[in-house]
Amino acid sequence: MRAVWLLAPLLAFALLAGCSRATQDNYNKVESGMSQDEVYAILGKPDEVNSGSIGSLTASSETWFGSDHTISVKFANGEVKMKSITANQKEEK
């Protein structure tokens, strides 16, 4: 019985960790001009990052993959400039 009480918190943590933050609701919270840290507070760390710089301009395209949606946010000098969301295709069985 003690083993069940020890495993329950671990199972709960595993389930929460597997929950995606790439949802329509969270996408709607991301606004132009937000900082990367503000976006990370909503979506968590991105799954994919592509970045570069030219002179004083830094830019990055960051992507979050969820079970139902993929969110992409474009940053310039650390601020949101563009965002997009795509519904993931469900594989038919």
N, CA, C and O atoms as a GROMACS GRO file, in nm:
protein
  372
    1MET      N    1   0.082  -0.119   0.000
    1MET     CA    2   0.000   0.000   0.000
    1MET      C    3   0.087   0.126   0.000
    1MET      O    4   0.054   0.226  -0.064
    2ARG      N    5   0.197   0.120   0.072
    2ARG     CA    6   0.287   0.234   0.076
    2ARG      C    7   0.342   0.266  -0.063
    2ARG      O    8   0.361   0.383  -0.097
    3ALA      N    9   0.368   0.163  -0.142
    3ALA     CA   10   0.421   0.183  -0.277
    3ALA      C   11   0.323   0.264  -0.362
    3ALA      O   12   0.365   0.346  -0.444
    4VAL      N   13   0.193   0.243  -0.343
    4VAL     CA   14   0.092   0.317  -0.418
    4VAL      C   15   0.102   0.466  -0.386
    4VAL      O   16   0.095   0.549  -0.476
    5TRP      N   17   0.118   0.500  -0.258
    5TRP     CA   18   0.129   0.640  -0.217
    5TRP      C   19   0.258   0.704  -0.269
    5TRP      O   20   0.261   0.824  -0.294
    6LEU      N   21   0.361   0.625  -0.287
    6LEU     CA   22   0.485   0.679  -0.341
    6LEU      C   23   0.477   0.699  -0.492
    6LEU      O   24   0.535   0.793  -0.545
    7LEU      N   25   0.405   0.612  -0.560
    7LEU     CA   26   0.396   0.620  -0.706
    7LEU      C   27   0.292   0.722  -0.753
    7LEU      O   28   0.306   0.775  -0.863
    8ALA      N   29   0.192   0.750  -0.673
    8ALA     CA   30   0.085   0.842  -0.714
    8ALA      C   31   0.138   0.981  -0.753
    8ALA      O   32   0.100   1.031  -0.858
    9PRO      N   33   0.224   1.045  -0.672
    9PRO     CA   34   0.276   1.176  -0.713
    9PRO      C   35   0.360   1.170  -0.840
    9PRO      O   36   0.356   1.261  -0.922
   10LEU      N   37   0.435   1.063  -0.857
   10LEU     CA   38   0.515   1.048  -0.978
   10LEU      C   39   0.427   1.035  -1.102
   10LEU      O   40   0.456   1.094  -1.206
   11LEU      N   41   0.320   0.959  -1.090
   11LEU     CA   42   0.227   0.942  -1.201
   11LEU      C   43   0.160   1.075  -1.234
   11LEU      O   44   0.146   1.109  -1.351
   12ALA      N   45   0.118   1.149  -1.134
   12ALA     CA   46   0.055   1.279  -1.155
   12ALA      C   47   0.151   1.375  -1.225
   12ALA      O   48   0.111   1.446  -1.317
   13PHE      N   49   0.275   1.376  -1.184
   13PHE     CA   50   0.375   1.462  -1.246
   13PHE      C   51   0.396   1.423  -1.392
   13PHE      O   52   0.405   1.510  -1.479
   14ALA      N   53   0.404   1.294  -1.420
   14ALA     CA   54   0.424   1.247  -1.556
   14ALA      C   55   0.307   1.288  -1.646
   14ALA      O   56   0.328   1.326  -1.761
   15LEU      N   57   0.187   1.280  -1.595
   15LEU     CA   58   0.070   1.319  -1.673
   15LEU      C   59   0.070   1.468  -1.702
   15LEU      O   60   0.040   1.510  -1.814
   16LEU      N   61   0.104   1.549  -1.603
   16LEU     CA   62   0.108   1.693  -1.623
   16LEU      C   63   0.220   1.735  -1.717
   16LEU      O   64   0.203   1.826  -1.798
   17ALA      N   65   0.332   1.669  -1.708
   17ALA     CA   66   0.445   1.701  -1.794
   17ALA      C   67   0.412   1.671  -1.940
   17ALA      O   68   0.464   1.736  -2.030
   18GLY      N   69   0.327   1.572  -1.963
   18GLY     CA   70   0.290   1.535  -2.098
   18GLY      C   71   0.184   1.624  -2.158
   18GLY      O   72   0.156   1.615  -2.278
   19CYS      N   73   0.122   1.711  -2.078
   19CYS     CA   74   0.019   1.801  -2.128
   19CYS      C   75   0.083   1.910  -2.212
   19CYS      O   76   0.179   1.974  -2.170
   20SER      N   77   0.030   1.929  -2.331
   20SER     CA   78   0.083   2.030  -2.420
   20SER      C   79   0.026   2.167  -2.388
   20SER      O   80  -0.091   2.180  -2.353
   21ARG      N   81   0.109   2.267  -2.400
   21ARG     CA   82   0.064   2.405  -2.383
   21ARG      C   83   0.033   2.468  -2.518
   21ARG      O   84  -0.010   2.583  -2.524
   22ALA      N   85   0.054   2.394  -2.627
   22ALA     CA   86   0.027   2.444  -2.762
   22ALA      C   87  -0.122   2.427  -2.791
   22ALA      O   88  -0.163   2.338  -2.865
   23THR      N   89  -0.203   2.516  -2.731
   23THR     CA   90  -0.348   2.511  -2.747
   23THR      C   91  -0.398   2.642  -2.808
   23THR      O   92  -0.328   2.743  -2.807
   24GLN      N   93  -0.519   2.638  -2.861
   24GLN     CA   94  -0.580   2.758  -2.917
   24GLN      C   95  -0.593   2.867  -2.810
   24GLN      O   96  -0.568   2.984  -2.837
   25ASP      N   97  -0.633   2.828  -2.689
   25ASP     CA   98  -0.648   2.925  -2.580
   25ASP      C   99  -0.517   2.997  -2.549
   25ASP      O  100  -0.514   3.119  -2.534
   26ASN      N  101  -0.408   2.921  -2.540
   26ASN     CA  102  -0.278   2.983  -2.512
   26ASN      C  103  -0.230   3.067  -2.630
   26ASN      O  104  -0.169   3.172  -2.611
   27TYR      N  105  -0.256   3.021  -2.751
   27TYR     CA  106  -0.221   3.098  -2.870
   27TYR      C  107  -0.287   3.236  -2.864
   27TYR      O  108  -0.225   3.338  -2.895
   28ASN      N  109  -0.413   3.238  -2.825
   28ASN     CA  110  -0.487   3.364  -2.818
   28ASN      C  111  -0.430   3.460  -2.714
   28ASN      O  112  -0.452   3.580  -2.724
   29LYS      N  113  -0.356   3.409  -2.616
   29LYS     CA  114  -0.296   3.493  -2.512
   29LYS      C  115  -0.168   3.563  -2.560
   29LYS      O  116  -0.127   3.664  -2.502
   30VAL      N  117  -0.105   3.510  -2.664
   30VAL     CA  118   0.020   3.567  -2.716
   30VAL      C  119  -0.016   3.689  -2.801
   30VAL      O  120  -0.098   3.680  -2.893
   31GLU      N  121   0.047   3.802  -2.770
   31GLU     CA  122   0.018   3.927  -2.840
   31GLU      C  123   0.144   3.990  -2.897
   31GLU      O  124   0.254   3.971  -2.844
   32SER      N  125   0.126   4.063  -3.004
   32SER     CA  126   0.236   4.137  -3.065
   32SER      C  127   0.300   4.229  -2.962
   32SER      O  128   0.230   4.295  -2.885
   33GLY      N  129   0.433   4.233  -2.961
   33GLY     CA  130   0.506   4.318  -2.868
   33GLY      C  131   0.547   4.249  -2.739
   33GLY      O  132   0.630   4.302  -2.664
   34MET      N  133   0.491   4.131  -2.710
   34MET     CA  134   0.530   4.056  -2.590
   34MET      C  135   0.677   4.015  -2.599
   34MET      O  136   0.730   3.995  -2.708
   35SER      N  137   0.741   4.004  -2.484
   35SER     CA  138   0.879   3.957  -2.479
   35SER      C  139   0.881   3.804  -2.488
   35SER      O  140   0.780   3.737  -2.469
   36GLN      N  141   0.998   3.750  -2.518
   36GLN     CA  142   1.014   3.604  -2.521
   36GLN      C  143   0.978   3.544  -2.385
   36GLN      O  144   0.914   3.439  -2.379
   37ASP      N  145   1.020   3.608  -2.277
   37ASP     CA  146   0.990   3.555  -2.144
   37ASP      C  147   0.840   3.551  -2.117
   37ASP      O  148   0.791   3.457  -2.054
   38GLU      N  149   0.767   3.651  -2.164
   38GLU     CA  150   0.622   3.650  -2.147
   38GLU      C  151   0.558   3.536  -2.224
   38GLU      O  152   0.465   3.471  -2.176
   39VAL      N  153   0.609   3.511  -2.345
   39VAL     CA  154   0.557   3.400  -2.426
   39VAL      C  155   0.592   3.267  -2.361
   39VAL      O  156   0.509   3.177  -2.357
   40TYR      N  157   0.714   3.255  -2.309
   40TYR     CA  158   0.755   3.132  -2.242
   40TYR      C  159   0.669   3.104  -2.119
   40TYR      O  160   0.644   2.988  -2.086
   41ALA      N  161   0.624   3.210  -2.051
   41ALA     CA  162   0.538   3.191  -1.934
   41ALA      C  163   0.404   3.130  -1.976
   41ALA      O  164   0.340   3.061  -1.897
   42ILE      N  165   0.362   3.156  -2.098
   42ILE     CA  166   0.235   3.102  -2.148
   42ILE      C  167   0.253   2.964  -2.211
   42ILE      O  168   0.179   2.871  -2.181
   43LEU      N  169   0.353   2.952  -2.299
   43LEU     CA  170   0.370   2.830  -2.379
   43LEU      C  171   0.480   2.736  -2.329
   43LEU      O  172   0.488   2.622  -2.374
   44GLY      N  173   0.564   2.782  -2.238
   44GLY     CA  174   0.679   2.702  -2.197
   44GLY      C  175   0.792   2.724  -2.298
   44GLY      O  176   0.780   2.805  -2.390
   45LYS      N  177   0.900   2.652  -2.281
   45LYS     CA  178   1.012   2.662  -2.374
   45LYS      C  179   0.974   2.600  -2.508
   45LYS      O  180   0.901   2.500  -2.511
   46PRO      N  181   1.021   2.657  -2.619
   46PRO     CA  182   0.985   2.604  -2.750
   46PRO      C  183   1.050   2.469  -2.778
   46PRO      O  184   1.153   2.433  -2.721
   47ASP      N  185   0.986   2.395  -2.867
   47ASP     CA  186   1.039   2.265  -2.910
   47ASP      C  187   1.144   2.281  -3.019
   47ASP      O  188   1.230   2.194  -3.038
   48GLU      N  189   1.138   2.392  -3.091
   48GLU     CA  190   1.230   2.415  -3.203
   48GLU      C  191   1.259   2.564  -3.213
   48GLU      O  192   1.167   2.646  -3.202
   49VAL      N  193   1.386   2.600  -3.233
   49VAL     CA  194   1.426   2.740  -3.245
   49VAL      C  195   1.520   2.755  -3.364
   49VAL      O  196   1.616   2.679  -3.379
   50ASN      N  197   1.492   2.854  -3.449
   50ASN     CA  198   1.581   2.893  -3.557
   50ASN      C  199   1.605   3.042  -3.540
   50ASN      O  200   1.510   3.120  -3.533
   51SER      N  201   1.733   3.083  -3.534
   51SER     CA  202   1.760   3.224  -3.510
   51SER      C  203   1.881   3.272  -3.589
   51SER      O  204   1.961   3.193  -3.640
   52GLY      N  205   1.890   3.403  -3.598
   52GLY     CA  206   2.002   3.464  -3.666
   52GLY      C  207   2.006   3.612  -3.635
   52GLY      O  208   1.918   3.664  -3.567
   53SER      N  209   2.110   3.680  -3.686
   53SER     CA  210   2.120   3.823  -3.664
   53SER      C  211   2.192   3.889  -3.780
   53SER      O  212   2.276   3.829  -3.848
   54ILE      N  213   2.157   4.015  -3.801
   54ILE     CA  214   2.223   4.100  -3.899
   54ILE      C  215   2.243   4.234  -3.831
   54ILE      O  216   2.147   4.305  -3.801
   55GLY      N  217   2.367   4.269  -3.808
   55GLY     CA  218   2.395   4.394  -3.737
   55GLY      C  219   2.331   4.389  -3.599
   55GLY      O  220   2.356   4.297  -3.521
   56SER      N  221   2.249   4.490  -3.569
   56SER     CA  222   2.186   4.495  -3.437
   56SER      C  223   2.050   4.424  -3.435
   56SER      O  224   1.987   4.417  -3.329
   57LEU      N  225   2.004   4.371  -3.548
   57LEU     CA  226   1.876   4.301  -3.554
   57LEU      C  227   1.896   4.153  -3.525
   57LEU      O  228   1.974   4.085  -3.592
   58THR      N  229   1.825   4.104  -3.425
   58THR     CA  230   1.822   3.960  -3.399
   58THR      C  231   1.681   3.912  -3.425
   58THR      O  232   1.583   3.980  -3.393
   59ALA      N  233   1.670   3.794  -3.483
   59ALA     CA  234   1.539   3.739  -3.516
   59ALA      C  235   1.539   3.590  -3.487
   59ALA      O  236   1.641   3.522  -3.500
   60SER      N  237   1.423   3.541  -3.448
   60SER     CA  238   1.410   3.397  -3.428
   60SER      C  239   1.269   3.354  -3.462
   60SER      O  240   1.173   3.429  -3.449
   61SER      N  241   1.260   3.229  -3.504
   61SER     CA  242   1.133   3.164  -3.528
   61SER      C  243   1.129   3.046  -3.432
   61SER      O  244   1.215   2.959  -3.436
   62GLU      N  245   1.029   3.045  -3.344
   62GLU     CA  246   1.020   2.943  -3.241
   62GLU      C  247   0.889   2.868  -3.256
   62GLU      O  248   0.785   2.927  -3.285
   63THR      N  249   0.895   2.736  -3.236
   63THR     CA  250   0.780   2.650  -3.261
   63THR      C  251   0.751   2.560  -3.143
   63THR      O  252   0.843   2.507  -3.080
   64TRP      N  253   0.622   2.544  -3.113
   64TRP     CA  254   0.573   2.456  -3.007
   64TRP      C  255   0.482   2.353  -3.073
   64TRP      O  256   0.388   2.389  -3.144
   65PHE      N  257   0.510   2.224  -3.050
   65PHE     CA  258   0.431   2.116  -3.108
   65PHE      C  259   0.340   2.057  -3.001
   65PHE      O  260   0.386   2.014  -2.895
   66GLY      N  261   0.212   2.056  -3.028
   66GLY     CA  262   0.115   1.995  -2.938
   66GLY      C  263   0.047   1.880  -3.007
   66GLY      O  264   0.071   1.854  -3.125
   67SER      N  265  -0.037   1.810  -2.935
   67SER     CA  266  -0.107   1.697  -2.994
   67SER      C  267  -0.210   1.743  -3.097
   67SER      O  268  -0.234   1.672  -3.195
   68ASP      N  269  -0.271   1.859  -3.076
   68ASP     CA  270  -0.374   1.908  -3.168
   68ASP      C  271  -0.331   2.028  -3.252
   68ASP      O  272  -0.384   2.048  -3.361
   69HIS      N  273  -0.234   2.107  -3.203
   69HIS     CA  274  -0.193   2.228  -3.272
   69HIS      C  275  -0.041   2.244  -3.273
   69HIS      O  276   0.030   2.192  -3.187
   70THR      N  277   0.006   2.319  -3.372
   70THR     CA  278   0.145   2.363  -3.378
   70THR      C  279   0.142   2.515  -3.381
   70THR      O  280   0.074   2.575  -3.463
   71ILE      N  281   0.218   2.577  -3.289
   71ILE     CA  282   0.223   2.722  -3.280
   71ILE      C  283   0.361   2.769  -3.320
   71ILE      O  284   0.462   2.713  -3.276
   72SER      N  285   0.365   2.873  -3.403
   72SER     CA  286   0.491   2.934  -3.444
   72SER      C  287   0.487   3.082  -3.408
   72SER      O  288   0.388   3.150  -3.436
   73VAL      N  289   0.595   3.131  -3.347
   73VAL     CA  290   0.604   3.272  -3.311
   73VAL      C  291   0.736   3.325  -3.367
   73VAL      O  292   0.841   3.264  -3.351
   74LYS      N  293   0.727   3.441  -3.434
   74LYS     CA  294   0.845   3.507  -3.489
   74LYS      C  295   0.878   3.626  -3.399
   74LYS      O  296   0.792   3.710  -3.370
   75PHE      N  297   1.003   3.632  -3.355
   75PHE     CA  298   1.052   3.740  -3.269
   75PHE      C  299   1.154   3.824  -3.345
   75PHE      O  300   1.232   3.772  -3.424
   76ALA      N  301   1.153   3.954  -3.320
   76ALA     CA  302   1.258   4.044  -3.368
   76ALA      C  303   1.303   4.125  -3.247
   76ALA      O  304   1.222   4.190  -3.180
   77ASN      N  305   1.432   4.120  -3.220
   77ASN     CA  306   1.490   4.186  -3.102
   77ASN      C  307   1.414   4.151  -2.975
   77ASN      O  308   1.391   4.237  -2.889
   78GLY      N  309   1.374   4.024  -2.963
   78GLY     CA  310   1.313   3.974  -2.840
   78GLY      C  311   1.165   4.003  -2.823
   78GLY      O  312   1.110   3.975  -2.717
   79GLU      N  313   1.099   4.059  -2.927
   79GLU     CA  314   0.956   4.089  -2.917
   79GLU      C  315   0.878   4.016  -3.025
   79GLU      O  316   0.927   3.996  -3.136
   80VAL      N  317   0.756   3.975  -2.991
   80VAL     CA  318   0.669   3.907  -3.087
   80VAL      C  319   0.635   4.003  -3.201
   80VAL      O  320   0.591   4.115  -3.179
   81LYS      N  321   0.657   3.955  -3.323
   81LYS     CA  322   0.620   4.032  -3.442
   81LYS      C  323   0.510   3.962  -3.521
   81LYS      O  324   0.424   4.027  -3.580
   82MET      N  325   0.512   3.829  -3.521
   82MET     CA  326   0.411   3.751  -3.593
   82MET      C  327   0.387   3.620  -3.518
   82MET      O  328   0.473   3.572  -3.445
   83LYS      N  329   0.268   3.565  -3.538
   83LYS     CA  330   0.237   3.435  -3.479
   83LYS      C  331   0.143   3.361  -3.573
   83LYS      O  332   0.070   3.423  -3.650
   84SER      N  333   0.146   3.227  -3.565
   84SER     CA  334   0.054   3.146  -3.644
   84SER      C  335   0.026   3.015  -3.571
   84SER      O  336   0.106   2.968  -3.490
   85ILE      N  337  -0.089   2.959  -3.602
   85ILE     CA  338  -0.128   2.831  -3.542
   85ILE      C  339  -0.180   2.742  -3.654
   85ILE      O  340  -0.247   2.788  -3.746
   86THR      N  341  -0.146   2.615  -3.644
   86THR     CA  342  -0.190   2.517  -3.742
   86THR      C  343  -0.250   2.399  -3.669
   86THR      O  344  -0.193   2.348  -3.573
   87ALA      N  345  -0.366   2.355  -3.716
   87ALA     CA  346  -0.427   2.235  -3.659
   87ALA      C  347  -0.354   2.114  -3.715
   87ALA      O  348  -0.335   2.104  -3.837
   88ASN      N  349  -0.313   2.024  -3.630
   88ASN     CA  350  -0.242   1.903  -3.673
   88ASN      C  351  -0.341   1.805  -3.734
   88ASN      O  352  -0.453   1.790  -3.687
   89GLN      N  353  -0.297   1.740  -3.839
   89GLN     CA  354  -0.378   1.640  -3.906
   89GLN      C  355  -0.385   1.515  -3.821
   89GLN      O  356  -0.283   1.466  -3.773
   90LYS      N  357  -0.504   1.464  -3.803
   90LYS     CA  358  -0.522   1.338  -3.731
   90LYS      C  359  -0.509   1.224  -3.830
   90LYS      O  360  -0.568   1.227  -3.939
   91GLU      N  361  -0.432   1.126  -3.793
   91GLU     CA  362  -0.412   1.008  -3.877
   91GLU      C  363  -0.531   0.915  -3.862
   91GLU      O  364  -0.564   0.872  -3.751
   92GLU      N  365  -0.595   0.883  -3.974
   92GLU     CA  366  -0.709   0.792  -3.968
   92GLU      C  367  -0.662   0.649  -3.958
   92GLU      O  368  -0.562   0.610  -4.019
   93LYS      N  369  -0.737   0.570  -3.881
   93LYS     CA  370  -0.698   0.429  -3.860
   93LYS      C  371  -0.786   0.339  -3.942
   93LYS      O  372  -0.769   0.217  -3.939
   0.00000   0.00000   0.00000
